[in-house]
Amino acid sequence: MQQLMSKSEIVYGIRQLNVSDRLSVITYIWDEIKESHELETVSEDERRLLLNRLGDYRANPDSATDWTELRQEIYKKKTYRMVS
């Protein structure tokens, strides 16, 4: 029978990855969380916060950063640090 890794073993393994691979893991996990139905319950405070943020975004959509652009910026900074 296969034994599962402990959380600390998983975290240790992830920390051994380079930044690019860690970002890939985060993206993969986040995408799975988005598709999960486990987090469908939102408290009233969280709902208000989300609605306020949505209102802020709708009032000034240029203030937000697209995830694709943000990811590219992170990769550029990572690459710059590795080169310099």
N, C-alpha and C positions, 0 to 999 in steps of 0.2 A: 504494500500500500504506500502511495506517495505522500510524503509529509509536506505540508505547506510551510512556506517561510514565515517567520515572525515579522511584525511591522518593523522592528529595528533592523532586521536583516535586509528587508526591502529598501528602507531608507538608506542604509549603508551602501547597498548596491547602486542606488540611484546617484548617491553622492560621488561615486567613482566614475560616473559618466562625464563627458565634456559638456559644456554649457549648451551647445546645440542639441545634443541628445537629450539632456534634461528638459529643455524646452519642448522637444517632441513628446516626451513622456507626459509633461504637464498638459499639452494640447490634447493628447489622446485621452487622458483621464477626464479633462474638462468636457470634451465632446461626449464621452460616455455618461457623465453626470447630467449634461443637458438632456440627453435622451431618456434618462431614468425617470421613473414616476415616483421615486421615493421622496422627492423634495417638493411635491405639489402643494403642500400646506405652507402657507405664508401667513405670518402673524399680522395683525392690524398695523403695528408699528413698521414692520418691513414693507407692507403694502403702501403705507403713506410715504416712506422713504423712496420706494421705487417710483411712485407717481410723481413725487417732487423732482426726482432726477430726470424722469421722462419729460416733465414740464420744462425743466431747465434746458434739456437737449432741444426740445421743440422750439423754445424761444431763441436759442442760439446754437443751431446744429454745427456751425463751424468750430465750436469749442471742443467738440468730441474728436477723438483720434480713432480712425478705422483700425481694427485689429491687424489687418494685413500690413498696413503702414507701420504700426507700432512694432510688430514682429520684425519687419525689415530693419527698423531703426535699432532694435536690440542686437540683431545679427551684425549690423555695421559696427556698432560700438564694440562688440565682442571681437570682431575681426581686426579692428583698429588696435585694440589692446594687445592682441596676439602679435601684430606686426611691429608695433613700436617697442 
